[in-house]
């Protein structure tokens, strides 16, 4: 509890806080981190997740991509957990200026967060590759095989960043600005293993760097406070 009190004191004494999060923020909403291979992938699929979720695989094996994508990447019944709700509350009371997330599930917005930078896109947005018509998550869930545009018949692609694809430049620029201007940066629920997203941390020049993650991260040695506990548990202990 001493570390929780220290975190509380930092939040109480600062205004310009930015949160940078990853898959560990959503695992408490029962959205698995697909890198935690449990054997299921190897039983059911002929390729590892990183291969299936690549631009090349999407182009060459689109039907197999969508079989994996619907099975392992879409969780329409997931609800925001204590971490999402606490971050939304921090924004509401004027402490948190931005959430920067590597997740694609839209749960930060569902919890009420307004200023969210989705580095890897969102499963809630889908576009026709030819005419750019928009399709929601329900359409993708209910389409058979490869989802096709009802207007032009072309393939619909999720607005998510696949391996081999670049991040959206406007999103990166906004995230860099928020991190650079922050007085406090809270890194939560991420092992900081995915680049270039993890490299954005280098732009932080503020007062306090906080890392909240169940396992050690490469930034622990630079942090002012490290808490190796689930992010939802930690943030739910705060008095907000």
Backbone bond lengths (Angstrom), bond angles and torsions (degrees), N, CA, C in turn:
res aa  C-N    CA-C-N  psi(-1)  N-CA   C-N-CA  omega(-1)  CA-C   N-CA-C  phi
1 X - - - 1.475 - - 1.529 112.12 -
2 X 1.340 116.90 -20.28 1.460 119.03 178.78 1.528 110.87 -60.65
3 X 1.326 116.48 -38.98 1.465 120.07 -179.57 1.528 111.10 -71.26
4 X 1.313 116.57 -33.82 1.465 119.84 175.67 1.520 109.99 -64.18
5 X 1.334 115.86 -42.68 1.477 119.75 178.01 1.525 110.98 -63.63
6 X 1.325 116.32 -37.71 1.463 119.82 177.86 1.527 110.82 -65.29
7 X 1.329 116.00 -41.60 1.465 120.34 176.56 1.526 110.48 -62.61
8 X 1.309 116.67 -43.60 1.468 121.18 178.40 1.527 110.97 -58.68
9 X 1.317 116.34 -42.73 1.466 121.12 -179.03 1.529 111.18 -64.68
10 X 1.321 116.50 -40.05 1.465 120.03 178.80 1.525 110.39 -64.78
11 X 1.328 116.22 -44.66 1.468 120.20 179.86 1.526 110.99 -64.95
12 X 1.309 116.81 -40.87 1.468 120.93 -179.73 1.529 112.22 -63.72
13 X 1.324 116.47 -30.02 1.467 120.12 -172.95 1.530 113.50 -100.66
14 X 1.321 117.28 4.09 1.460 120.86 179.75 1.529 110.78 -131.47
15 X 1.320 115.47 154.02 1.468 121.23 179.79 1.527 113.11 -110.69
16 X 1.305 116.64 -45.08 1.462 121.88 -171.54 1.535 110.65 -90.13
17 X 1.333 115.44 81.05 1.467 122.28 -176.69 1.527 109.21 -106.75
18 X 1.327 116.40 137.04 1.467 122.69 175.61 1.521 108.14 -122.28
19 X 1.322 115.95 140.13 1.462 121.54 177.90 1.514 110.13 -111.14
20 X 1.333 116.30 131.86 1.462 122.65 177.05 1.525 107.39 -120.02
21 X 1.343 117.13 115.78 1.459 119.49 -172.36 1.507 114.71 -129.54
22 X 1.339 113.75 164.79 1.455 120.59 179.39 1.508 112.09 -136.45
23 X 1.320 115.69 -155.52 1.465 122.22 -170.98 1.520 113.22 -58.36
24 X 1.344 117.11 -31.46 1.459 120.34 -178.99 1.516 113.83 -63.08
25 X 1.326 117.21 -19.01 1.469 119.98 176.88 1.531 109.92 -70.40
26 X 1.320 117.14 -32.95 1.462 120.71 -174.78 1.525 114.40 -98.46
27 X 1.331 118.02 -11.16 1.468 118.58 -179.59 1.526 111.21 -63.53
28 X 1.338 116.97 -27.89 1.468 119.60 178.01 1.532 111.63 -74.73
29 X 1.338 116.39 -8.26 1.468 121.52 170.80 1.523 110.51 -98.18
30 X 1.339 114.68 14.25 1.477 122.53 178.51 1.526 112.60 66.88
31 X 1.327 115.74 31.39 1.456 121.04 169.92 1.528 106.52 -103.15
32 X 1.334 117.69 110.62 1.464 119.57 -173.82 1.515 112.69 -71.58
33 X 1.317 114.82 152.45 1.457 121.33 170.31 1.526 106.01 -83.43
34 X 1.335 117.37 112.94 1.465 118.84 -171.70 1.525 112.28 -66.57
35 X 1.342 117.54 -13.98 1.463 118.60 176.80 1.524 111.63 -74.26
36 X 1.326 117.19 -18.67 1.459 119.88 176.37 1.526 108.20 -80.36
37 X 1.310 115.51 76.13 1.461 120.67 -172.17 1.524 110.17 -65.26
38 X 1.330 115.28 124.22 1.462 120.57 -176.63 1.519 111.88 -107.83
39 X 1.304 117.18 12.47 1.454 120.32 -179.62 1.523 112.47 93.84
40 X 1.325 117.32 -23.94 1.459 120.87 -176.99 1.525 111.28 -62.16
41 X 1.335 115.96 -40.63 1.456 119.56 -179.21 1.526 110.57 -59.13
42 X 1.307 116.33 -43.14 1.453 120.27 -175.81 1.531 111.60 -73.47
43 X 1.299 116.59 -24.58 1.456 119.79 177.55 1.537 111.03 -76.83
44 X 1.315 115.92 -33.31 1.461 120.55 -168.05 1.524 113.43 -107.14
45 X 1.324 116.15 -23.21 1.463 120.22 -175.24 1.522 110.24 -126.37
46 X 1.330 115.04 149.86 1.460 120.61 -177.57 1.522 113.17 -86.97
47 X 1.331 116.66 -4.52 1.461 120.84 -176.72 1.529 109.64 -134.81
48 X 1.340 118.09 154.15 1.464 120.58 175.00 1.529 110.67 -70.20
49 X 1.344 117.37 157.58 1.471 120.66 -177.93 1.520 113.79 -54.53
50 X 1.342 117.03 -40.24 1.462 119.42 -177.38 1.525 111.70 -63.11
51 X 1.334 117.05 -30.82 1.468 120.56 177.43 1.522 110.94 -74.15
52 X 1.332 116.04 -45.93 1.469 120.67 -178.53 1.524 110.53 -62.32
53 X 1.328 116.63 -37.14 1.462 120.70 -176.55 1.533 112.16 -91.44
54 X 1.313 115.44 33.95 1.468 120.27 176.36 1.525 110.09 -106.38
55 X 1.305 115.44 157.29 1.465 120.65 179.60 1.534 110.57 -62.31
56 X 1.325 116.07 -40.73 1.463 120.09 -179.44 1.522 111.32 -61.67
57 X 1.348 116.46 -45.80 1.464 120.25 -179.24 1.528 110.17 -65.50
58 X 1.323 115.93 -41.22 1.473 120.13 177.94 1.529 110.86 -56.56
59 X 1.307 117.07 -42.99 1.466 121.09 -178.08 1.529 112.31 -72.44
60 X 1.334 116.67 -37.89 1.466 120.38 -172.44 1.534 113.14 -91.01
61 X 1.323 116.27 -29.74 1.471 120.78 -176.04 1.532 108.95 -132.90
62 X 1.318 115.78 59.10 1.465 120.65 -170.99 1.524 112.44 -61.33
63 X 1.314 117.29 -39.85 1.461 119.48 -178.43 1.529 111.23 -66.76
64 X 1.323 117.28 -40.95 1.468 120.75 177.72 1.527 110.82 -67.55
65 X 1.328 116.20 -37.07 1.466 120.91 175.26 1.521 109.70 -56.47
66 X 1.327 116.41 -48.57 1.463 119.38 -176.14 1.524 112.55 -70.29
67 X 1.313 117.97 -28.27 1.462 120.27 175.52 1.534 110.02 -63.28
68 X 1.323 116.07 -45.77 1.464 121.23 177.19 1.527 110.69 -67.47
69 X 1.321 115.88 -45.04 1.467 121.57 -175.86 1.527 111.57 -58.54
70 X 1.324 117.08 -47.16 1.470 119.88 179.90 1.528 111.50 -67.96
71 X 1.320 115.60 -35.28 1.460 120.64 -175.36 1.517 112.69 -76.56
72 X 1.348 116.96 -35.99 1.456 120.78 -168.44 1.521 115.82 -119.41
73 X 1.322 119.01 -11.80 1.459 120.53 -173.76 1.521 113.44 -116.53
74 X 1.321 117.90 -12.41 1.460 120.74 -176.47 1.527 110.45 -111.28
75 X 1.336 115.39 124.88 1.456 121.51 -179.10 1.535 108.85 -133.72
76 X 1.330 116.33 75.43 1.465 120.23 -173.07 1.527 114.20 -63.96
77 X 1.329 118.07 -20.97 1.464 120.69 -178.53 1.519 113.57 -93.51
78 X 1.335 117.80 -1.22 1.464 121.07 -179.35 1.522 111.02 -65.79
79 X 1.307 115.92 141.26 1.473 122.29 -179.94 1.531 109.67 -120.31
80 X 1.332 117.30 152.39 1.467 120.02 176.07 1.532 111.30 -57.46
81 X 1.319 115.82 141.47 1.463 120.48 178.20 1.530 110.81 -103.61
82 X 1.319 115.71 -170.66 1.469 120.50 -174.85 1.532 112.32 -59.75
83 X 1.325 117.06 -33.54 1.466 119.86 179.56 1.522 111.23 -66.83
84 X 1.331 116.43 -48.41 1.470 120.22 178.50 1.526 111.04 -58.42
85 X 1.322 116.16 -44.21 1.467 120.80 -176.64 1.522 111.64 -67.44
86 X 1.335 116.95 -39.43 1.467 120.36 179.29 1.527 110.99 -66.18
87 X 1.312 116.84 -39.84 1.467 120.18 178.82 1.524 111.40 -66.50
88 X 1.327 116.43 -39.41 1.462 119.72 176.24 1.525 110.67 -62.79
89 X 1.330 115.58 -38.33 1.466 120.51 178.22 1.532 110.87 -66.59
90 X 1.314 117.07 -40.25 1.466 120.43 178.05 1.519 111.33 -61.55
91 X 1.326 116.73 -37.55 1.464 120.41 176.37 1.525 110.35 -68.00
92 X 1.323 115.43 -41.52 1.470 120.47 -177.81 1.528 111.87 -61.36
93 X 1.330 116.90 -36.37 1.470 120.02 -177.75 1.533 112.31 -89.81
94 X 1.329 116.22 6.69 1.455 120.43 172.92 1.507 116.18 85.68
95 X 1.324 117.07 13.66 1.468 120.61 -179.76 1.527 112.57 -91.58
96 X 1.319 115.63 -41.48 1.460 121.69 -174.80 1.523 109.84 -97.33
97 X 1.325 116.81 127.15 1.460 120.06 -178.32 1.527 112.58 -96.66
98 X 1.344 118.06 -23.20 1.460 119.72 -179.16 1.517 111.51 -162.65
99 X 1.325 114.65 149.56 1.466 122.63 167.74 1.526 106.74 -111.58
100 X 1.316 115.99 126.81 1.460 122.06 174.93 1.524 106.52 -114.23
101 X 1.318 116.65 117.36 1.463 119.77 -172.33 1.516 112.34 -124.78
102 X 1.324 114.81 145.51 1.458 121.71 172.03 1.530 110.66 -91.58
103 X 1.336 117.04 -5.46 1.463 121.48 -176.71 1.526 110.97 -82.66
104 X 1.323 115.14 157.68 1.467 121.12 -174.91 1.530 111.45 -120.34
105 X 1.339 116.65 16.24 1.472 120.24 -170.11 1.522 114.82 -95.18
106 X 1.333 118.92 -9.45 1.463 121.51 178.08 1.518 115.16 72.64
107 X 1.335 118.23 12.65 1.464 119.95 -174.97 1.528 113.17 -73.89
108 X 1.315 117.80 -26.12 1.470 118.91 176.21 1.529 110.26 -62.75
109 X 1.331 116.26 -45.07 1.464 119.62 178.47 1.525 110.95 -67.09
110 X 1.323 116.82 -37.56 1.467 120.45 178.34 1.523 111.25 -62.33
111 X 1.326 116.81 -29.65 1.469 121.02 178.75 1.521 112.41 -79.88
112 X 1.334 116.55 -16.06 1.457 119.80 178.86 1.516 115.33 119.04
113 X 1.335 118.33 -2.54 1.465 120.48 177.70 1.528 109.50 -67.09
114 X 1.313 116.08 136.26 1.462 121.45 -176.32 1.536 112.69 -101.17
115 X 1.333 116.34 -42.84 1.464 120.15 -174.15 1.525 109.35 -100.73
116 X 1.338 115.43 85.25 1.463 122.00 -174.14 1.527 109.67 -118.95
117 X 1.318 115.24 128.32 1.465 121.43 175.83 1.529 107.58 -105.76
118 X 1.328 116.03 111.36 1.461 121.66 -177.86 1.523 109.09 -95.12
119 X 1.311 116.53 95.78 1.459 121.46 -173.92 1.525 112.42 -61.52
120 X 1.323 116.17 -33.81 1.467 119.77 -175.91 1.527 113.04 -109.72
121 X 1.330 116.66 16.39 1.457 120.76 176.12 1.513 113.19 85.81
122 X 1.344 116.35 -158.70 1.459 121.09 -175.88 1.520 110.81 -152.40
123 X 1.336 115.52 137.92 1.475 120.33 176.09 1.525 111.48 -70.89
124 X 1.324 117.17 -12.69 1.462 120.63 -179.01 1.523 112.39 -78.72
125 X 1.334 116.43 -12.04 1.466 121.22 179.83 1.528 109.19 -116.37
126 X 1.315 116.09 130.01 1.464 121.54 -179.75 1.526 108.53 -142.25
127 X 1.332 116.69 139.96 1.453 119.87 -173.54 1.529 111.65 -135.00
128 X 1.326 114.93 143.81 1.457 120.41 172.65 1.532 108.55 -65.44
129 X 1.335 115.86 134.19 1.465 119.41 -177.48 1.523 112.43 -70.50
130 X 1.326 117.71 -20.27 1.464 119.99 -178.16 1.531 111.78 -98.37
131 X 1.333 117.41 -56.32 1.474 119.64 -173.48 1.533 112.80 -101.44
132 X 1.328 116.69 -4.55 1.475 123.27 175.35 1.527 113.87 66.45
133 X 1.327 117.29 21.07 1.469 120.36 174.90 1.527 108.98 -63.64
134 X 1.330 116.08 143.65 1.475 121.99 -176.59 1.524 111.15 -89.15
135 X 1.325 115.86 141.42 1.461 122.18 175.01 1.526 109.49 -134.84
136 X 1.343 116.05 141.44 1.460 119.78 -176.94 1.533 111.38 -89.38
137 X 1.320 114.76 -179.16 1.462 120.95 -177.20 1.528 111.69 -63.82
138 X 1.321 117.29 -39.30 1.463 120.32 -179.16 1.526 111.35 -58.92
139 X 1.307 116.18 -41.47 1.467 119.51 179.61 1.527 110.47 -60.89
140 X 1.338 116.24 -42.79 1.462 120.18 -178.44 1.527 111.32 -67.07
141 X 1.321 116.27 -36.98 1.461 120.71 -179.36 1.529 111.73 -68.04
142 X 1.306 116.12 -34.69 1.472 120.41 -173.27 1.523 114.45 -96.03
143 X 1.328 116.71 -9.01 1.466 119.60 178.81 1.529 109.62 -73.80
144 X 1.305 116.26 144.11 1.467 120.83 177.63 1.522 109.98 -89.63
145 X 1.334 115.49 135.52 1.458 119.30 177.01 1.517 112.22 61.23
146 X 1.318 116.42 -132.53 1.468 121.68 178.52 1.525 108.51 -81.13
147 X 1.345 118.35 119.60 1.467 120.14 -178.47 1.529 111.87 -67.10
148 X 1.321 115.42 133.31 1.466 121.06 -177.67 1.526 110.93 -117.07
149 X 1.307 114.96 148.27 1.461 122.17 179.55 1.532 109.98 -68.99
150 X 1.318 116.79 133.13 1.468 121.15 179.12 1.528 111.80 -75.61
151 X 1.333 116.48 -13.66 1.468 120.44 -178.16 1.529 112.25 -92.69
152 X 1.347 116.75 -44.97 1.472 118.92 -174.80 1.521 113.65 -124.23
153 X 1.338 117.19 -8.58 1.456 119.96 176.50 1.515 115.88 85.26
154 X 1.322 117.12 1.38 1.461 120.32 -179.45 1.529 110.83 -80.98
155 X 1.322 116.58 169.87 1.466 122.25 -178.44 1.529 110.81 -73.22
156 X 1.329 115.28 140.18 1.462 121.54 175.43 1.522 108.40 -95.63
157 X 1.317 116.17 133.45 1.471 121.57 -179.47 1.527 110.13 -116.02
158 X 1.331 117.17 136.31 1.467 119.16 174.63 1.526 110.98 -63.75
159 X 1.319 116.36 146.75 1.467 121.20 176.90 1.525 108.74 -83.08
160 X 1.323 115.55 59.54 1.462 122.16 176.94 1.521 108.56 -124.34
161 X 1.326 115.72 148.42 1.458 121.26 -178.53 1.528 108.52 -85.49
162 X 1.322 116.07 114.15 1.457 121.14 178.09 1.531 109.94 -86.35
163 X 1.323 116.20 162.06 1.453 119.13 171.68 1.527 108.71 -56.46
164 X 1.325 115.98 141.80 1.474 125.58 -176.81 1.526 112.00 83.89
165 X 1.310 118.91 -7.71 1.462 121.39 177.37 1.528 110.36 -99.79
166 X 1.323 115.84 151.60 1.454 120.29 178.98 1.523 111.89 -86.68
167 X 1.328 115.80 154.21 1.459 120.76 176.20 1.530 109.58 -73.90
168 X 1.326 115.61 154.36 1.461 120.92 177.64 1.526 109.76 -64.92
169 X 1.318 116.38 125.83 1.461 120.42 -172.97 1.525 112.76 -65.80
170 X 1.315 117.80 -38.58 1.465 120.08 179.02 1.528 110.91 -64.37
171 X 1.332 116.81 -39.06 1.461 120.80 178.40 1.521 110.27 -65.81
172 X 1.323 116.76 -43.32 1.470 120.16 177.98 1.521 110.57 -61.17
173 X 1.327 116.63 -47.28 1.463 120.18 -178.28 1.521 111.42 -60.01
174 X 1.336 116.36 -42.30 1.457 119.87 178.73 1.513 111.73 -64.90
175 X 1.329 116.56 -42.58 1.462 120.72 -179.90 1.527 111.28 -64.84
176 X 1.324 116.72 -42.12 1.464 121.07 178.80 1.528 110.46 -61.29
177 X 1.321 116.54 -43.95 1.466 120.41 178.89 1.521 111.17 -60.79
178 X 1.331 116.79 -44.61 1.462 120.49 179.95 1.531 111.44 -63.32
179 X 1.322 116.79 -44.24 1.471 120.30 -179.74 1.520 110.80 -66.03
180 X 1.323 116.42 -43.31 1.468 120.70 -178.44 1.529 111.94 -63.11
181 X 1.333 116.47 -35.20 1.468 120.75 -176.26 1.529 113.58 -89.03
182 X 1.308 117.84 -6.65 1.465 120.98 -174.28 1.529 111.82 -73.29
183 X 1.324 115.01 144.14 1.471 120.75 171.21 1.529 110.61 -84.46
184 X 1.339 115.65 -33.29 1.463 121.86 178.73 1.522 108.43 -130.80
185 X 1.316 116.84 132.80 1.465 121.55 173.76 1.525 108.18 -118.23
186 X 1.328 115.50 120.55 1.457 121.26 176.10 1.524 107.79 -104.12
187 X 1.313 116.00 118.36 1.466 121.97 175.03 1.521 106.79 -99.47
188 X 1.341 116.80 124.46 1.457 118.56 -175.16 1.514 113.83 -139.97
189 X 1.332 116.38 137.94 1.456 120.83 173.28 1.504 114.72 65.69
190 X 1.324 117.28 33.24 1.462 120.02 178.68 1.517 109.72 -147.37
191 X 1.323 115.27 140.85 1.463 121.17 176.88 1.521 111.13 -87.54
192 X 1.340 116.35 -0.72 1.465 122.67 179.37 1.527 111.56 56.91
193 X 1.329 115.61 42.06 1.460 120.72 -178.49 1.517 112.95 -99.70
194 X 1.342 117.26 -14.74 1.467 120.66 -174.65 1.527 110.22 -99.41
195 X 1.318 115.70 119.38 1.458 121.56 177.54 1.532 109.17 -109.85
196 X 1.335 118.07 150.93 1.462 126.86 12.23 1.525 115.75 -84.50
197 X 1.344 118.62 -4.19 1.467 120.33 -175.44 1.531 112.15 -54.36
198 X 1.334 117.17 -47.03 1.464 120.46 -176.43 1.527 112.06 -62.64
199 X 1.323 116.73 -26.99 1.452 120.34 -179.27 1.519 114.13 -69.37
200 X 1.335 116.85 -15.40 1.466 119.68 -179.99 1.525 111.59 -65.01
201 X 1.328 116.96 -22.00 1.466 121.28 179.53 1.530 110.72 -59.77
202 X 1.312 117.19 -27.38 1.466 121.17 -178.00 1.524 112.93 -62.69
203 X 1.332 117.17 -18.31 1.466 120.41 -179.15 1.526 112.99 -81.94
204 X 1.323 117.69 -5.73 1.463 120.21 -178.76 1.527 110.77 -74.96
205 X 1.318 116.09 125.96 1.467 122.04 179.61 1.532 111.24 -125.97
206 X 1.322 117.53 14.63 1.456 121.55 -171.17 1.515 115.39 -82.61
207 X 1.320 114.88 -158.07 1.460 122.13 -169.47 1.527 113.20 -87.06
208 X 1.330 117.84 -46.09 1.462 121.21 -173.62 1.530 111.36 -131.18
209 X 1.329 115.31 128.52 1.459 122.01 174.19 1.529 108.20 -110.02
210 X 1.321 115.95 124.28 1.460 121.89 -176.48 1.529 108.81 -121.52
211 X 1.328 116.64 134.28 1.460 121.50 176.97 1.524 108.73 -120.72
212 X 1.333 115.82 122.91 1.463 122.03 176.92 1.529 107.29 -122.50
213 X 1.321 116.38 108.68 1.463 120.28 -177.33 1.527 108.17 -157.85
214 X 1.316 116.30 147.93 1.464 119.70 -177.18 1.529 112.14 -65.63
215 X 1.313 116.71 -29.83 1.458 120.99 -178.92 1.529 109.60 -121.81
216 X 1.322 117.86 161.11 1.469 120.83 179.75 1.528 111.72 -59.75
217 X 1.337 115.60 152.11 1.461 121.40 178.93 1.527 109.23 -128.17
218 X 1.331 117.31 163.55 1.474 120.64 -179.54 1.530 113.57 -64.27
219 X 1.340 117.60 -15.02 1.466 120.09 -177.23 1.530 113.26 -98.32
220 X 1.313 117.38 1.91 1.466 119.92 -175.90 1.529 112.20 -58.15
221 X 1.316 116.43 -38.74 1.464 120.00 -176.91 1.525 112.27 -68.45
222 X 1.321 117.02 -21.89 1.463 121.00 179.56 1.528 112.37 -93.30
223 X 1.325 117.30 -11.88 1.462 121.27 -171.72 1.526 112.13 -79.93
224 X 1.325 115.10 148.45 1.466 121.24 173.41 1.520 111.16 -80.13
225 X 1.335 116.12 -24.69 1.459 121.10 179.97 1.519 108.53 -148.05
226 X 1.336 116.70 128.71 1.461 122.40 177.11 1.524 108.64 -123.65
227 X 1.330 115.65 125.94 1.460 121.39 178.47 1.522 107.96 -124.00
228 X 1.337 116.98 112.52 1.464 121.36 -178.90 1.527 110.67 -93.53
229 X 1.344 113.71 70.58 1.463 121.43 178.31 1.524 108.50 -142.39
230 X 1.329 117.83 163.46 1.467 120.08 176.07 1.525 111.00 -58.31
231 X 1.311 116.62 135.74 1.461 122.12 -175.29 1.521 112.53 -60.44
232 X 1.332 117.66 -39.15 1.459 120.36 -179.58 1.518 111.91 -63.47
233 X 1.327 116.48 -42.08 1.467 120.67 178.45 1.520 110.76 -62.52
234 X 1.327 115.90 -45.36 1.466 120.31 -177.45 1.530 111.08 -62.17
235 X 1.330 116.13 -51.38 1.473 119.29 -175.84 1.526 112.22 -69.13
236 X 1.337 117.17 -28.05 1.472 119.49 178.74 1.534 111.86 -71.67
237 X 1.331 116.80 -16.33 1.473 120.69 178.26 1.515 112.73 -83.23
238 X 1.330 117.80 -9.45 1.464 121.22 -177.58 1.526 111.03 -78.32
239 X 1.302 114.74 151.40 1.466 121.59 175.32 1.516 107.40 -96.60
240 X 1.334 116.09 100.37 1.466 121.20 -174.95 1.525 110.90 -115.04
